[in-house]
Amino acid sequence: MPPATHRVRVCRLREFPPGTVRRLNTLPPVVVFNVAGRLYAIDDVCSHAWAVLSEGHFDGTSLECPVHLSRFDVRSGEPLCPPATEPLRTHQVEISGDEVVVHVDIGRPL
């Protein structure tokens, strides 16, 4: 059985230019990125410590945890350096008309 998802509108595509980061106040919290015109979404909680990743530094394709400085690839959720060793969950992003929509995976534990 596929995981349960919740469809969440982020914004209009024209309001989300490359380099933009948006946090969704969902359960679980999710952060969405526009990386050179491609859209990605990952959990907004560090897999190493319960830190809010969207408060960290975003640099092109990586996001740094503001607590322990682990970095994650926002395209895949993979950790790029310690202390984090577990990947972040990713969420499907789609363009529906001119709307950016994320399918937040609510069926898998953090």
Beta strands, then each sheet from edge to edge (+ up, - down):
strand 1: 5-12
strand 2: 21-24
strand 3: 30-35
strand 4: 38-43
strand 5: 58-59
strand 6: 62-64
strand 7: 71-73
strand 8: 90-96
strand 9: 99-105
sheet 1: 1+ 9- 8+ 4- 3+ 2-
sheet 2: 5+ 6- 7+
end
